[in-house]
């Protein structure tokens, strides 16, 4: 999102191949109820919450 959805620029910033970035975004889209490109603000907010409070995510029933 910080690279304006430009996968080549994102890949350069992450020192990764463009295809790797595209696969990871595709995988995130598969796992998420909200697609990154459809609602970048929602996704950015969710990532910020995970950055601030990583323990908020559960791995399943306890």
Residue frames as qw, qx, qy, qz and C-alpha x, y, z in Angstrom:
[[0.000, 0.888, 0.460, 0.000, 0.00, 0.00, 0.00],
 [0.334, -0.773, 0.090, 0.532, 2.88, 2.33, 0.80],
 [0.312, -0.226, 0.600, 0.701, 4.13, 1.89, -2.77],
 [0.464, 0.384, -0.075, -0.795, 0.80, 2.79, -4.34],
 [0.870, 0.190, 0.406, -0.206, 0.09, -0.85, -5.22],
 [0.537, 0.708, -0.447, -0.103, 3.15, -0.90, -7.46],
 [0.968, -0.236, 0.078, 0.043, 4.56, -4.40, -7.01],
 [0.732, 0.430, -0.173, 0.500, 7.90, -3.61, -8.66],
 [0.008, -0.706, 0.296, -0.643, 8.49, -0.71, -6.27],
 [0.768, -0.515, 0.185, -0.331, 7.34, -2.77, -3.28],
 [0.976, 0.049, -0.062, 0.201, 9.63, -5.62, -4.30],
 [0.494, 0.568, -0.273, 0.599, 12.60, -3.27, -4.57],
 [0.302, -0.680, 0.288, -0.603, 11.86, -1.85, -1.12],
 [0.869, -0.359, 0.236, -0.248, 11.58, -5.34, 0.36],
 [0.014, -0.571, 0.800, 0.184, 14.59, -6.73, -1.52],
 [0.610, 0.146, 0.767, -0.135, 12.30, -9.38, -2.99],
 [0.127, 0.087, 0.737, 0.658, 11.25, -10.44, -6.47],
 [0.407, 0.011, -0.098, -0.908, 8.11, -8.85, -7.90],
 [0.630, -0.121, -0.679, -0.356, 6.49, -12.28, -8.28],
 [0.374, -0.160, -0.773, 0.486, 7.04, -12.96, -4.58],
 [0.147, 0.138, 0.299, -0.933, 5.21, -9.76, -3.68],
 [0.543, 0.010, -0.382, -0.748, 2.37, -10.59, -6.07],
 [0.577, -0.134, -0.805, -0.044, 2.01, -14.12, -4.63],
 [0.227, -0.182, -0.677, 0.675, 1.94, -12.81, -1.07],
 [0.319, 0.111, 0.082, -0.938, -0.69, -10.21, -1.87],
 [0.606, -0.032, -0.598, -0.524, -2.74, -12.89, -3.66],
 [0.480, -0.155, -0.826, 0.250, -2.43, -15.16, -0.63],
 [0.007, 0.158, 0.476, -0.865, -3.47, -12.35, 1.70],
 [0.476, 0.047, -0.225, -0.849, -6.50, -11.75, -0.52],
 [0.598, -0.091, -0.765, -0.224, -7.41, -15.46, -0.31],
 [0.412, -0.206, -0.753, 0.469, -7.20, -15.47, 3.48],
 [0.013, 0.187, 0.320, -0.929, -8.93, -12.16, 4.09],
 [0.248, 0.657, 0.695, -0.154, -12.58, -11.22, 3.97],
 [0.185, 0.930, 0.045, -0.313, -11.48, -7.85, 2.58],
 [0.787, 0.379, 0.148, 0.463, -9.36, -7.61, -0.56],
 [0.484, -0.385, -0.012, 0.786, -6.34, -5.30, -0.26],
 [0.157, 0.112, 0.388, 0.901, -7.14, -3.30, -3.38],
 [0.216, -0.634, -0.640, -0.375, -10.87, -3.06, -2.59],
 [0.423, -0.873, -0.143, -0.198, -10.41, -1.39, 0.79],
 [0.611, 0.357, -0.416, 0.571, -6.79, -0.40, 1.50],
 [0.226, -0.588, 0.312, -0.711, -7.78, 1.68, 4.53],
 [0.882, -0.336, 0.037, -0.329, -9.40, -1.31, 6.23],
 [0.926, 0.125, -0.230, 0.271, -6.39, -3.50, 5.51],
 [0.328, 0.545, -0.364, 0.680, -3.94, -0.80, 6.67],
 [0.498, -0.567, 0.247, -0.607, -5.86, -0.43, 9.93],
 [0.974, -0.193, -0.044, -0.111, -5.82, -4.20, 10.49],
 [0.780, 0.300, -0.295, 0.464, -2.08, -4.37, 9.85],
 [0.009, 0.621, -0.337, 0.707, -1.50, -1.47, 12.24],
 [0.757, -0.471, 0.148, -0.428, -3.47, -3.26, 14.97],
 [0.982, -0.001, -0.128, 0.137, -1.42, -6.41, 14.40],
 [0.518, 0.499, -0.333, 0.610, 1.78, -4.39, 14.60],
 [0.242, -0.589, 0.324, -0.700, 0.74, -2.72, 17.85],
 [0.652, -0.274, 0.535, -0.462, -0.88, -5.77, 19.48],
 [0.416, 0.317, -0.796, -0.304, 0.38, -8.98, 17.84],
 [0.051, 0.010, 0.947, -0.318, -1.13, -11.12, 20.61],
 [0.533, 0.230, 0.207, -0.788, -4.64, -10.10, 19.52],
 [0.664, 0.273, -0.545, -0.433, -4.63, -12.86, 16.90],
 [0.709, -0.256, 0.604, -0.259, -5.64, -16.30, 18.08],
 [0.138, 0.340, -0.856, -0.363, -4.65, -19.51, 16.36],
 [0.510, -0.202, -0.759, -0.351, -7.87, -21.31, 17.17],
 [0.675, -0.606, -0.167, -0.387, -10.09, -22.40, 20.03],
 [0.022, 0.547, -0.705, 0.451, -8.42, -22.77, 23.40]]
